[in-house]
Amino acid sequence: MELSPTEQKYILHWGEMGTRWGVNRTVAQIHALLFLANEPLNAEEIALTLTVARSNVSNSLKELQSWGLVRVTHVMGDRRDHFLALHDVWEIFRVIMEERKRREIDPTLSVLRECAIEAEDDKKISPATRQRMGEVLGFLEMLGDSYEDYKRLPQPLLKRFLKMGGKVARLLGKEGK
């Protein structure tokens, strides 16, 4: 697959952003390539297009599949696996948010809840420290609850809500005075 300069720039930037979000650069670049591709690509095509090792492509594709961002498909007359990325931006966002919550927020909440329970009986912890621990737990629980509410919204309603942006904040700000 021959990439235009704009596609190259997009893929390279997606790789850079991936590293800032804690994602391996090659994983992010492969995701960008498959997102931009108009047809399924096999691992060899991906390796040649991005000039990365075939083993790196295989590991990266497994990672993308574990996130639910890429799936295997087959092409008539070709026994190799081909790969497709989700193309719906809203679905990509939903999948990433759900996975990050499952992989990062949920385990953190479990530990913070355990700490809150243990802190009640820990005489070495000051009331101020216990309070700060509780505030972090409460904050993350609120974020988790909000996420659960938002993910149930139909996509058109969520779009409208996000487009309102600052209008909601200004409305709530006036009521909070």
N, C-alpha and C positions, 0 to 999 in steps of 0.2 A: 504494500500500500504506500503510495507516494503522498506525502503530506505537503500542503501549501505552507508558506511561511507563517500565515496566521494560525493554522492548526498547530504547527510546531510551537509557536509562542504560547498558545492556549495550554497545550500539554505540558510544556516546561513550567509554566506558572502554576498549573494545577499540582504538579509535583512539589514545587516550592511551598505552596500553601499546605499541602499534605504534611510536610515535615513540621510546619508550625502547629498543626493540629494533632501531632503525635502519630502520624501515619507515614510509613516507609515511602520514600520518594518514588520508587519504581511502582509500588502498589498504586499510588495516586496517579502516576502517568499512564499506567495501563487502564485504570478506570476512565481517565479522560479520553484516551484513544478509543476505547470501546463505546463511550458515550457519544463521541463524534462520528463513529463509523456508521455507515448506512447499511451495512451487512455484517453478519457474524464473521469473526476472525478466528483462525486457529492459532495455536501457541507459536508456531514457526513464523507466521506472518507478523505477530506481535513482536517477537524477538528481533526480526529483521527490521521492522519499521522503527522500533525504538533503539535499536542497536544495544540490546541487553542480552545477557546470557539466558539460554533456554531454561536452565534450572531456576534462575531468578524469576522468569515468567511463570513457571509452574507453581512455585511457592506463592507468588503474588496473586495468581488466579485463585488458588485455594483460599487465601485470605479474603479476597473479594467475594468469593462464594459464601464463606462463613458469615460475612456481613449481610448477605442477601442482595448485594448490589449487582452481581453478575451471575448468569446461569449458563449451563451447558446446553447447546443445541446441536443438531446434526444437519449436514448438508447432503442432499442426494448425490450419490456417487463418490462420496469422500468418507472414509472410515474414521477420520480424525475427529476429535471433539472440536467444536467451534464455540465461541463465547459471545454472549450478548449482554450488554449493560442495560439497566433500567434507563429509559429515556424521559420519563415523566419527572420533572424537577420536584414536584410536590411529593411524589412517591419516594424519590431519592432522599429528600429531606426527612420524611417520616421514618424511613428505614434507618437512616443514620441516627436520628434522635432516639429511636427505640433501642437500637443496639448500644449507643453510648449510655443510655439510662441503665440498661441491663448489665453492662460491663463495668460501669464506673459508679454511677449514683447508687444503685441498689446495694452493692456490697459495702459502700461507704455508710449508707444508712444503717445497715445491719450492725456494723461495728460501733457507730455512734450510739445506737440504741443500747447495745450491750454496755458501753461506757457510761451512759446515763444511769442505767440500773446499778452498775457497780459503784458509781460515784456516790450514790445515796448512802452507802455503808462505809465508804472509804474516809476514815477520819483525817487522813493526811491532805485531803482536798479541801481547799477553802470554799466558803459559800460563793465568793465572787468567781472562782474558777468553775465551780459547778454551774453557775448561772451562764457563763460564756459557753460552756459545753452544750447546755440546753438551748441557747440561742442559735448555735450552729445547727443543731439537730432540728429545731423548729423551722429554721430557714430552709434547709434541704427538704424537709417533709412538705413544706408549703410549695416549693418548686415542683416536687414530684406530684403533688395533688393537682397543681395547675396544669402540668403536662398531661396528666390523665384526662382532665376536663377538655383541654384543647384538642387532644388526639381524637376525641369522639365527635368533634364538630365536623359537619359535612364540609368538603373542600371549598365549595363556593362561599359558605358562610365564613370560614377561616380566612379566605382571601379578602373578603369585604372587611373583616375585623382588622387584618393587618394593614390594609390600605387606609384605614381610618387613623392609624398611627397616633400622632400627637393630639388629634382631636379628642380621643378618649382620655388622655392624660389631662388635657385642659378642662374637660368636663368634670372629671373626678377631682381635679385640683380645686375647682370652684366649689364643689360640694363639701370638700374637706375643710374649708375655711370656717 
